[in-house]
Amino acid sequence: MPEEPHPDDEELTELLDQLEDAEETVDSSNQRQAIRRTRRFLSHFPNVRRFGFDDIAQQIVGGFILSAPFVVTEEVWTLAASMNLLQTAITIFMVFAIGYGTLYRAEDREAEMERSIAGIPLRFLSLLIVSYTSVTILAFVFDAPDAFDATWFTTFKAICIGAIFSVVGAATADSLF
């Protein structure tokens, strides 16, 4: 039995672009939903670029490179020691906002078109994990908590500060390459 011909990358990308344009022009919410379902279905074809290990590797490189200088900076640990709970919560929110904004607002990418876990896009979830994990690894590899005589809570706050820079590097590397 002959194999079905697969559309090439350009044809599939063009079709997805046309569907996106059509989605913006239709009036009916049922039609928009049908177009979204079709786009989601087409995005699972092998020729469509999906989130994969190469994207995670890019995030890791970007996350480590941009956060490394901040993990060993005394000023970061001094700031972390003086931060209260509200300020810590704001830094955590900033990591989420910067990451989501860079991936899905600054880049021509749609969160609802990507594979997700519990409604959270895998790419975004990976970005957050990479951002916090890279800073945590660097902090402990460089023995920063002991070097700066930090408590576990100060260490947590310093990691939250470093994650702001890590998420910028990780999201940028993911978006550029």
N, C-alpha and C positions, 0 to 999 in steps of 0.2 A: 504494500500500500504506500503510495507516495506521501512524502512528508509535506505538511502545510507550509507554504512560504511565510516567512516572518517579515513583518514590516521593518525597514531599516530605522536607525536612530532618528534621522531627519524627518521621516514621514510621521513617526510616532510623536515626536516632539511638536511637529506642526499641528497634528491632530489635537494634541492636548492643549496647545495654545488657542486653537480655534474653539474648542469646547469652553475654555476659560472665558474667551471673549463672548461666546454665546450665553454663558451663564450670567454675565453682567447685563445683557440686553433683554432677557426674557422677563415678563411681568409676573408669571405664575410661580408661586413657591414650589408647587409640584414639579414644574419643569426644571427649576433650578436644582431641586433635589435629585431628579433623574439625571441631569447633566453631571452633578457631583458624584453620583454613584458610578456613572460611566467613566469619569476621569479616574476615580479610585480604582476601578477594575483595570483600566489601561495602565495605570502606574505599576501594576504587578507584573507586566511583561518583562522578560529578561533584558530587553534593550533599554529600558528606562532606568536611569541612574537612581539607585536606592542607597540608603544609609547602610554602610558596611564597615568592615574592619579597617579599611584604609581611612575612613572618616574618623574612626576612634583614634587611630595612630596620629592623625593630624591634630586632633584635639589634645592628645597627650603631649605632643611636642610643643604646641602653642601654650598649653597650660603650664608646663614646667619652665619654659624659657622666660615667660613674662613674670611669673611669680617668684622665681628664685632670688632675685635681689631683695625682695621685700621680706622674705622669711628670715634673713640674717641681719636685718636693719634694726638697730636698737630703738629707733623712734617708733617703729611699728609695735614693738613689745611694750614700750612705755604708754603709747596710746591705748593699747589693748588693756593694760592694767587699770587705766582710769575710766574705761567705758562702762556705762550702766546697761541694764537689760534692754531698754528701749533702743539705745544706740546699737547694741548687738543685733537686735531684731531688724533694724533698718539696714545694717550691712548685709544681712541674709537676704532681705527683700531686694537690695540692690543687685546682688549676684543673680537672682532669678530674673529681675527686670532687664538687666544688661544682656544676659544670655538669651532670653526670649526675643528681645528687641533686635539683637544682632542677627540671630538665626532667621527670624520670621518677619521682621519689619524692614530691616536694612537690606536684606537679601530677598530676591524674588523667589520665595519658597513658601509653601502653605502647610501649616501645622496639621490641618485636618486631612491632608493628602498623604501623610506619612504613617508608617506602622506605629502603633502606640500600645502602651500598657496602661490599662485603667484610664484611658483618655489622654494620657500624657505621651507626647511624641517620643519615640525611642531616642532620636537625635538629641532632644532637649534633656532627657533624663541622663543620657550618657555625658552630656556637657556638664551637668551639675555634679555628677559623680567624679568625673575627671578633675574638675576645678577644685573641689574640696579635697580629694584624695591626693592630688599632686602636691598641694601645699602641706598637707599632713605628713606625707612621706618626706618631703624636704625638711620640714621642721625637726623631725625625729632623726633623720640621717645626719643633719648638721648639729644635732643635740641642742637646738635652740632653747627649748624649755629650761634645761639645766643651765645653759650659758647665761640666760637672762633671769634665772632664779624665779621662774614663773609657776604659778599654781595651775592646776588643771583647767580652771575656768579662764584664766588669763591666756593659756595656750589655746583654748577653744576660740576666744575672741580674736587672738592673733591670726588663727587659721581663717576665721571669717573675713578679716581684713585682707589677708593675702589672696583669698578666693575671688575678691573683686578684680584683682589684676589677672589672676589665672583665667577667669571666665572670659575676659577680654581677649587674651592670647588664644585660648582654646577656640572660641567662637570665630575669631578672625581667621585662624588657620583653617578651620573647617569650611568657612565660606570662600576663602581665596583659592584653595587648592582642590 
